[in-house]
Protein backbone atom coordinates (compact mmCIF):
# COMPACT_ATOMS: atom_id res chain seq x y z
CA UNK A 1 0.00 0.00 0.00
CA UNK A 2 1.34 3.44 -0.87
CA UNK A 3 1.47 6.04 1.93
CA UNK A 4 -1.41 7.99 0.37
CA UNK A 5 -3.55 4.84 0.08
CA UNK A 6 -2.75 4.11 3.71
CA UNK A 7 -4.00 7.59 4.71
CA UNK A 8 -7.27 7.04 2.86
CA UNK A 9 -7.91 3.57 4.23
CA UNK A 10 -7.08 4.38 7.85
CA UNK A 11 -8.69 7.57 9.10
CA UNK A 12 -7.09 8.92 12.28
CA UNK A 13 -9.39 7.06 14.70
CA UNK A 14 -9.11 3.74 12.87
CA UNK A 15 -6.08 2.34 14.65
CA UNK A 16 -7.20 -1.18 15.62
CA UNK A 17 -4.48 -3.63 14.59
CA UNK A 18 -1.71 -1.09 14.07
CA UNK A 19 1.64 -1.42 15.78
CA UNK A 20 2.20 0.80 18.79
CA UNK A 21 4.47 1.16 21.79
CA UNK A 22 4.00 -0.15 25.33
CA UNK A 23 0.91 0.70 27.35
CA UNK A 24 1.37 3.47 29.89
CA UNK A 25 -0.78 2.42 32.82
CA UNK A 26 -0.61 5.72 34.70
CA UNK A 27 -3.95 7.44 35.04
CA UNK A 28 -4.93 10.98 35.99
CA UNK A 29 -7.82 12.41 37.92
CA UNK A 30 -10.02 14.46 35.62
CA UNK A 31 -9.63 18.20 36.00
CA UNK A 32 -12.91 19.99 36.82
CA UNK A 33 -13.20 21.43 33.29
CA UNK A 34 -12.65 17.97 31.80
CA UNK A 35 -15.46 16.58 33.89
CA UNK A 36 -17.70 19.52 32.91
CA UNK A 37 -16.81 18.84 29.29
CA UNK A 38 -17.89 15.23 29.69
CA UNK A 39 -21.11 16.27 31.42
CA UNK A 40 -21.78 18.81 28.65
CA UNK A 41 -21.49 16.06 26.04
CA UNK A 42 -23.93 13.87 27.95
CA UNK A 43 -26.43 16.72 28.38
CA UNK A 44 -26.19 17.61 24.66
CA UNK A 45 -26.86 13.93 23.93
CA UNK A 46 -29.99 13.96 26.16
CA UNK A 47 -31.28 16.92 24.19
CA UNK A 48 -30.56 15.19 20.86
CA UNK A 49 -28.16 17.96 19.88
CA UNK A 50 -25.03 15.81 19.68
CA UNK A 51 -24.73 12.03 19.86
CA UNK A 52 -21.79 9.71 20.50
CA UNK A 53 -21.18 8.84 16.88
CA UNK A 54 -21.24 12.51 15.84
CA UNK A 55 -18.76 13.18 18.62
CA UNK A 56 -16.44 10.42 17.39
CA UNK A 57 -16.66 11.68 13.80
CA UNK A 58 -16.10 15.23 14.99
CA UNK A 59 -12.85 14.18 16.62
CA UNK A 60 -11.85 12.26 13.50
CA UNK A 61 -12.53 15.35 11.38
CA UNK A 62 -9.95 17.30 13.39
CA UNK A 63 -7.31 15.41 11.43
CA UNK A 64 -4.29 13.39 12.47
CA UNK A 65 -2.06 16.29 13.49
CA UNK A 66 -4.57 17.86 15.89
CA UNK A 67 -5.57 14.45 17.23
CA UNK A 68 -1.91 13.72 17.93
CA UNK A 69 -1.21 17.01 19.72
CA UNK A 70 -4.33 17.72 21.79
CA UNK A 71 -5.30 15.87 24.97
CA UNK A 72 -8.49 13.79 25.07
CA UNK A 73 -10.88 16.48 26.31
CA UNK A 74 -9.16 19.21 24.29
CA UNK A 75 -10.06 17.16 21.20
CA UNK A 76 -13.61 16.76 22.45
CA UNK A 77 -14.28 20.45 23.08
CA UNK A 78 -12.72 21.43 19.74
CA UNK A 79 -14.87 18.82 17.98
CA UNK A 80 -18.04 20.00 19.76
CA UNK A 81 -17.37 23.57 18.62
CA UNK A 82 -17.05 22.49 14.99
CA UNK A 83 -20.16 20.31 15.14
CA UNK A 84 -22.24 23.07 16.76
CA UNK A 85 -21.06 25.49 14.04
CA UNK A 86 -22.02 23.00 11.32
CA UNK A 87 -25.42 22.50 12.89
CA UNK A 88 -25.81 26.28 13.15
CA UNK A 89 -26.44 26.00 16.87
CA UNK A 90 -23.58 28.44 17.48
CA UNK A 91 -21.55 30.69 15.22
CA UNK A 92 -17.75 30.93 15.38
CA UNK A 93 -18.12 34.65 16.05
CA UNK A 94 -20.36 34.27 19.11
CA UNK A 95 -18.06 31.63 20.56
CA UNK A 96 -15.02 33.87 20.01
CA UNK A 97 -16.74 36.83 21.67
CA UNK A 98 -17.86 34.68 24.59
CA UNK A 99 -14.38 33.23 25.02
CA UNK A 100 -12.96 36.76 25.24
CA UNK A 101 -15.58 37.60 27.87
CA UNK A 102 -14.75 34.50 29.91
CA UNK A 103 -11.01 35.19 29.71
CA UNK A 104 -11.56 38.82 30.78
CA UNK A 105 -13.75 37.70 33.68
CA UNK A 106 -11.06 35.29 34.89
CA UNK A 107 -8.45 38.04 34.60
CA UNK A 108 -10.63 40.37 36.71
CA UNK A 109 -11.20 37.64 39.30
CA UNK A 110 -7.46 37.00 39.47
CA UNK A 111 -6.84 40.69 40.23
CA UNK A 112 -9.60 40.94 42.81
CA UNK B 1 -3.01 -1.73 41.09
CA UNK B 2 -1.71 0.83 38.68
CA UNK B 3 0.21 3.83 39.86
CA UNK B 4 -1.91 6.94 39.71
CA UNK B 5 -0.66 10.31 38.69
CA UNK B 6 -2.45 12.65 41.04
CA UNK B 7 -2.23 15.73 38.90
CA UNK B 8 -3.36 18.75 40.91
CA UNK B 9 -6.92 19.64 40.06
CA UNK B 10 -6.22 23.37 39.94
CA UNK B 11 -4.15 24.98 37.25
CA UNK B 12 -0.94 26.06 39.00
CA UNK B 13 -0.93 29.73 38.00
CA UNK B 14 -4.70 30.04 38.34
CA UNK B 15 -5.36 31.11 34.77
CA UNK B 16 -7.60 28.72 32.85
CA UNK B 17 -6.18 27.42 29.60
CA UNK B 18 -7.55 27.98 26.11
CA UNK B 19 -9.62 24.80 26.06
CA UNK B 20 -11.09 25.37 29.50
CA UNK B 21 -12.15 28.84 28.38
CA UNK B 22 -13.71 27.27 25.28
CA UNK B 23 -15.64 24.80 27.47
CA UNK B 24 -16.93 27.53 29.76
CA UNK B 25 -17.88 29.82 26.88
CA UNK B 26 -19.70 27.06 25.00
CA UNK B 27 -21.62 25.94 28.07
CA UNK B 28 -22.66 29.50 28.95
CA UNK B 29 -23.74 30.28 25.37
CA UNK B 30 -25.82 27.12 25.16
CA UNK B 31 -27.47 28.00 28.48
CA UNK B 32 -28.17 31.59 27.33
CA UNK B 33 -29.90 30.18 24.28
CA UNK B 34 -31.99 27.95 26.52
CA UNK B 35 -30.67 24.76 24.92
CA UNK B 36 -29.29 23.41 28.19
CA UNK B 37 -29.78 24.30 31.85
CA UNK B 38 -26.79 24.88 34.17
CA UNK B 39 -28.47 22.56 36.69
CA UNK B 40 -28.37 19.74 34.15
CA UNK B 41 -24.58 19.97 33.96
CA UNK B 42 -24.27 19.91 37.73
CA UNK B 43 -26.65 16.97 37.92
CA UNK B 44 -24.73 15.04 35.25
CA UNK B 45 -21.45 15.61 37.10
CA UNK B 46 -23.12 14.01 40.13
CA UNK B 47 -24.20 11.08 37.94
CA UNK B 48 -20.66 10.67 36.60
CA UNK B 49 -19.25 10.78 40.14
CA UNK B 50 -21.73 8.13 41.28
CA UNK B 51 -20.51 5.58 38.74
CA UNK B 52 -17.54 3.52 39.89
CA UNK B 53 -16.36 -0.06 39.33
CA UNK B 54 -18.07 -0.97 42.60
CA UNK B 55 -21.34 -1.08 40.67
CA UNK B 56 -19.90 -3.57 38.21
CA UNK B 57 -18.47 -5.58 41.10
CA UNK B 58 -21.94 -5.80 42.62
CA UNK B 59 -23.29 -7.14 39.32
CA UNK B 60 -20.51 -9.74 39.09
CA UNK B 61 -20.91 -10.92 42.69
CA UNK B 62 -24.66 -11.31 42.21
CA UNK B 63 -24.09 -13.33 39.03
CA UNK B 64 -21.70 -15.61 40.94
CA UNK B 65 -24.19 -16.43 43.68
CA UNK B 66 -27.47 -16.39 41.73
CA UNK B 67 -27.57 -18.63 38.63
CA UNK B 68 -30.92 -17.24 37.49
CA UNK B 69 -29.59 -13.69 37.65
CA UNK B 70 -26.46 -14.82 35.81
CA UNK B 71 -28.60 -16.27 33.02
CA UNK B 72 -30.60 -13.04 32.74
CA UNK B 73 -27.39 -10.99 32.81
CA UNK B 74 -25.85 -12.98 29.96
CA UNK B 75 -29.08 -12.81 27.96
CA UNK B 76 -29.81 -9.08 28.48
CA UNK B 77 -27.01 -7.22 30.23
CA UNK B 78 -28.76 -3.91 30.56
CA UNK B 79 -32.08 -5.11 31.95
CA UNK B 80 -30.31 -7.35 34.48
CA UNK B 81 -28.21 -4.40 35.70
CA UNK B 82 -31.37 -2.29 35.89
CA UNK B 83 -32.83 -4.96 38.23
CA UNK B 84 -30.04 -3.96 40.65
CA UNK B 85 -31.01 -0.30 40.33
CA UNK B 86 -28.26 0.67 37.89
CA UNK B 87 -29.67 3.14 35.37
CA UNK B 88 -28.28 3.50 31.85
CA UNK B 89 -28.00 7.23 31.45
CA UNK B 90 -26.17 7.01 28.11
CA UNK B 91 -28.75 4.95 26.21
CA UNK B 92 -26.37 2.10 25.39
CA UNK B 93 -26.85 -1.65 25.29
CA UNK B 94 -24.67 -3.92 27.39
CA UNK B 95 -23.39 -7.37 26.44
CA UNK B 96 -21.85 -9.31 29.32
CA UNK B 97 -19.09 -11.72 28.29
CA UNK B 98 -18.49 -14.67 30.58
CA UNK B 99 -14.98 -15.98 31.17
CA UNK B 100 -14.83 -19.77 31.36
CA UNK B 101 -12.18 -22.48 31.66
CA UNK B 102 -11.67 -22.23 27.90
CA UNK B 103 -12.40 -18.58 27.04
CA UNK B 104 -10.94 -15.32 28.37
CA UNK B 105 -12.58 -12.07 27.24
CA UNK B 106 -11.01 -8.68 26.75
CA UNK B 107 -12.82 -5.45 25.81
CA UNK B 108 -11.53 -2.50 23.82
CA UNK B 109 -12.79 0.40 21.72
CA UNK B 110 -10.43 0.63 18.77
CA UNK B 111 -12.12 3.71 17.27
CA UNK B 112 -12.39 5.87 20.37
CA UNK B 113 -13.21 5.24 24.03
CA UNK B 114 -16.62 3.51 24.24
CA UNK B 115 -16.86 1.87 27.65
CA UNK B 116 -19.61 0.50 29.93
CA UNK B 117 -19.80 3.81 31.80
CA UNK B 118 -23.08 3.17 33.64
CA UNK B 119 -21.51 0.19 35.47
CA UNK B 120 -17.79 1.09 35.58
CA UNK B 121 -17.63 4.89 35.48
CA UNK B 122 -15.24 6.68 33.14
CA UNK B 123 -12.45 4.68 31.49
CA UNK B 124 -8.80 4.89 32.57
CA UNK B 125 -6.45 6.92 30.39
CA UNK B 126 -4.71 3.86 28.91
CA UNK B 127 -8.05 2.56 27.61
CA UNK B 128 -8.39 5.76 25.54
CA UNK B 129 -4.83 5.87 24.25
CA UNK B 130 -3.32 4.44 21.08
CA UNK B 131 -1.16 1.57 22.39
CA UNK B 132 -4.06 -0.30 24.01
CA UNK B 133 -6.58 0.46 21.25
CA UNK B 134 -4.18 -0.46 18.44
CA UNK B 135 -2.64 -3.59 19.95
CA UNK B 136 -5.46 -5.28 21.93
CA UNK B 137 -7.07 -6.67 18.77
CA UNK B 138 -3.80 -7.84 17.23
CA UNK B 139 -1.66 -9.14 20.07
CA UNK B 140 -3.91 -9.52 23.12
CA UNK B 141 -1.52 -11.89 24.90
CA UNK B 142 1.32 -9.38 24.68
CA UNK B 143 -1.02 -6.64 25.92
CA UNK B 144 -2.19 -8.81 28.82
CA UNK B 145 1.41 -9.60 29.73
CA UNK B 146 2.02 -5.86 30.21
CA UNK B 147 -0.72 -5.96 32.84
CA UNK B 148 0.98 -8.96 34.47
CA UNK B 149 -1.69 -11.33 33.18
CA UNK B 150 -0.70 -14.61 31.55
CA UNK B 151 -3.53 -16.68 30.10
CA UNK B 152 -2.68 -20.34 29.36
CA UNK B 153 -2.13 -21.06 25.67
CA UNK B 154 -5.04 -23.51 25.58
CA UNK B 155 -7.47 -20.79 26.69
CA UNK B 156 -8.92 -18.83 23.78
CA UNK B 157 -8.75 -15.05 24.07
CA UNK B 158 -11.73 -13.22 22.59
CA UNK B 159 -11.45 -9.48 22.07
CA UNK B 160 -14.70 -7.52 21.73
CA UNK B 161 -14.62 -4.09 20.06
CA UNK B 162 -17.17 -1.67 21.53
CA UNK B 163 -19.33 0.76 19.56
CA UNK B 164 -21.26 3.94 20.29
CA UNK B 165 -24.35 1.92 21.22
CA UNK B 166 -23.08 -1.54 22.18
CA UNK B 167 -20.80 -1.82 25.21
CA UNK B 168 -19.27 -4.88 26.85
CA UNK B 169 -18.51 -5.99 30.39
CA UNK B 170 -16.42 -9.03 31.29
CA UNK B 171 -17.84 -11.45 33.87
CA UNK B 172 -14.65 -12.82 35.48
CA UNK B 173 -14.41 -16.39 36.80
CA UNK B 174 -15.25 -16.92 40.44
CA UNK B 175 -12.09 -18.06 42.22
CA UNK B 176 -11.93 -21.52 43.76
CA UNK B 177 -12.25 -21.66 47.52
CA UNK B 178 -14.84 -18.87 47.77
CA UNK B 179 -17.87 -21.16 48.12
CA UNK B 180 -18.80 -19.84 51.56
CA UNK B 181 -18.07 -16.19 50.89
CA UNK B 182 -20.79 -13.56 51.24
CA UNK B 183 -21.92 -11.46 48.29
CA UNK B 184 -20.10 -8.42 49.73
CA UNK B 185 -16.88 -10.38 50.24
CA UNK B 186 -17.07 -11.65 46.68
CA UNK B 187 -17.70 -8.15 45.32
CA UNK B 188 -14.56 -6.93 47.10
CA UNK B 189 -12.48 -9.24 44.88
CA UNK B 190 -13.77 -7.72 41.66
CA UNK B 191 -11.78 -4.83 40.24
CA UNK B 192 -12.19 -2.58 37.22
CA UNK B 193 -9.38 -4.35 35.38
CA UNK B 194 -10.96 -7.79 35.81
CA UNK B 195 -14.18 -6.45 34.23
CA UNK B 196 -12.22 -5.00 31.28
CA UNK B 197 -10.40 -8.33 31.04
CA UNK B 198 -6.82 -7.09 31.41
CA UNK B 199 -6.60 -8.96 34.72
CA UNK B 200 -8.08 -12.06 36.26
CA UNK B 201 -9.16 -12.26 39.89
CA UNK B 202 -6.16 -14.54 40.54
CA UNK B 203 -3.48 -12.34 38.94
CA UNK B 204 -5.04 -9.26 40.50
CA UNK B 205 -4.80 -10.71 43.99
CA UNK B 206 -1.30 -12.06 43.42
CA UNK B 207 -0.22 -8.54 42.55
CA UNK B 208 -1.80 -7.13 45.70
CA UNK B 209 -0.19 -9.72 48.03
Contacts between the chains, C-beta under 8 A, distances in Angstrom:
chain1	res1	chain2	res2	distance
A	13	B	111	4.8
A	13	B	112	6.0
A	14	B	110	7.4
A	14	B	111	6.5
A	15	B	110	6.3
A	15	B	130	5.8
A	15	B	133	5.6
A	15	B	134	4.5
A	16	B	108	7.6
A	16	B	110	2.9
A	16	B	111	7.3
A	16	B	133	6.6
A	16	B	134	6.5
A	16	B	136	7.9
A	16	B	137	4.7
A	16	B	138	7.7
A	16	B	161	6.6
A	17	B	110	7.6
A	17	B	134	6.8
A	17	B	137	5.5
A	17	B	138	4.7
A	18	B	130	7.9
A	18	B	134	4.2
A	18	B	135	7.9
A	18	B	138	7.8
A	19	B	134	6.9
A	19	B	135	7.5
A	19	B	138	8.0
A	20	B	130	5.1
A	20	B	131	4.3
A	20	B	134	4.1
A	20	B	135	5.5
A	21	B	131	5.5
A	22	B	131	6.3
A	22	B	146	6.2
A	23	B	126	5.2
A	23	B	129	7.7
A	23	B	131	4.6
A	23	B	132	5.2
A	23	B	135	7.7
A	23	B	143	6.7
A	23	B	146	5.1
A	23	B	147	7.7
A	24	B	125	7.7
A	24	B	126	6.1
A	24	B	129	7.0
A	24	B	131	7.2
A	25	B	2	4.2
A	25	B	3	7.1
A	25	B	124	7.8
A	25	B	126	5.5
A	25	B	146	7.8
A	25	B	147	7.4
A	26	B	2	6.8
A	26	B	3	5.7
A	26	B	4	6.9
A	26	B	5	4.7
A	26	B	125	7.1
A	26	B	126	7.9
A	27	B	2	6.2
A	27	B	4	5.3
A	27	B	5	6.6
A	27	B	124	4.7
A	27	B	125	4.9
A	27	B	126	7.1
A	28	B	4	7.6
A	28	B	5	4.9
A	28	B	6	7.7
A	28	B	7	4.7
A	28	B	125	6.1
A	29	B	4	7.6
A	29	B	6	6.2
A	29	B	7	6.3
A	29	B	9	6.4
A	30	B	122	7.1
A	31	B	7	7.4
A	31	B	9	5.7
A	31	B	11	7.8
A	31	B	20	7.8
A	32	B	9	6.2
A	33	B	16	7.0
A	33	B	19	7.4
A	33	B	20	4.0
A	33	B	23	5.1
A	33	B	24	7.3
A	35	B	45	5.8
A	35	B	48	6.5
A	36	B	23	6.0
A	36	B	24	7.9
A	36	B	27	6.8
A	36	B	41	6.3
A	36	B	45	6.8
A	37	B	23	5.0
A	38	B	48	6.3
A	38	B	122	7.0
A	39	B	41	4.9
A	39	B	44	3.8
A	39	B	45	4.8
A	39	B	48	6.3
A	40	B	23	7.0
A	40	B	26	7.1
A	40	B	27	5.6
A	40	B	30	7.8
A	40	B	36	7.6
A	40	B	41	6.2
A	42	B	44	5.0
A	42	B	47	7.7
A	42	B	48	7.7
A	42	B	89	7.0
A	42	B	90	6.7
A	43	B	36	5.2
A	43	B	40	4.8
A	43	B	41	5.9
A	43	B	44	5.5
A	44	B	30	7.7
A	44	B	36	7.0
A	45	B	90	7.1
A	45	B	91	7.5
A	46	B	40	7.5
A	47	B	35	6.5
A	47	B	36	6.5
A	49	B	35	6.6
A	51	B	164	7.3
A	52	B	90	7.6
A	52	B	114	7.3
A	52	B	164	3.9
A	52	B	165	7.5
A	53	B	164	4.5
A	56	B	111	6.2
A	56	B	112	4.8
A	56	B	164	6.6
A	59	B	112	6.9
A	70	B	19	7.8
A	72	B	113	7.5
A	72	B	125	7.7
A	72	B	128	5.6
A	73	B	19	7.1
A	73	B	23	8.0
A	74	B	19	4.5
A	77	B	19	5.4
A	77	B	22	5.1
A	77	B	23	5.1
A	77	B	26	7.0
A	78	B	19	7.4
A	78	B	22	7.4
A	80	B	26	6.5
A	81	B	22	6.5
A	81	B	26	6.5
A	84	B	26	7.3
A	89	B	30	7.6
A	89	B	33	7.8
A	89	B	35	6.9
A	90	B	26	7.2
A	90	B	29	5.9
A	90	B	30	7.6
A	94	B	29	6.1
A	95	B	22	7.4
A	95	B	25	5.9
A	95	B	26	6.5
A	95	B	29	6.6
A	98	B	25	3.8
A	98	B	26	7.7
A	98	B	28	6.3
A	98	B	29	5.2
A	99	B	21	5.2
A	99	B	22	6.1
A	99	B	25	4.3
A	101	B	25	7.3
A	102	B	16	7.9
A	102	B	21	5.0
A	102	B	24	4.9
A	102	B	25	4.9
A	102	B	28	7.2
A	103	B	16	7.9
A	103	B	21	5.4
A	106	B	15	6.4
A	106	B	16	5.7
A	106	B	21	7.5
A	107	B	15	7.8
A	110	B	14	5.8
A	110	B	15	6.7
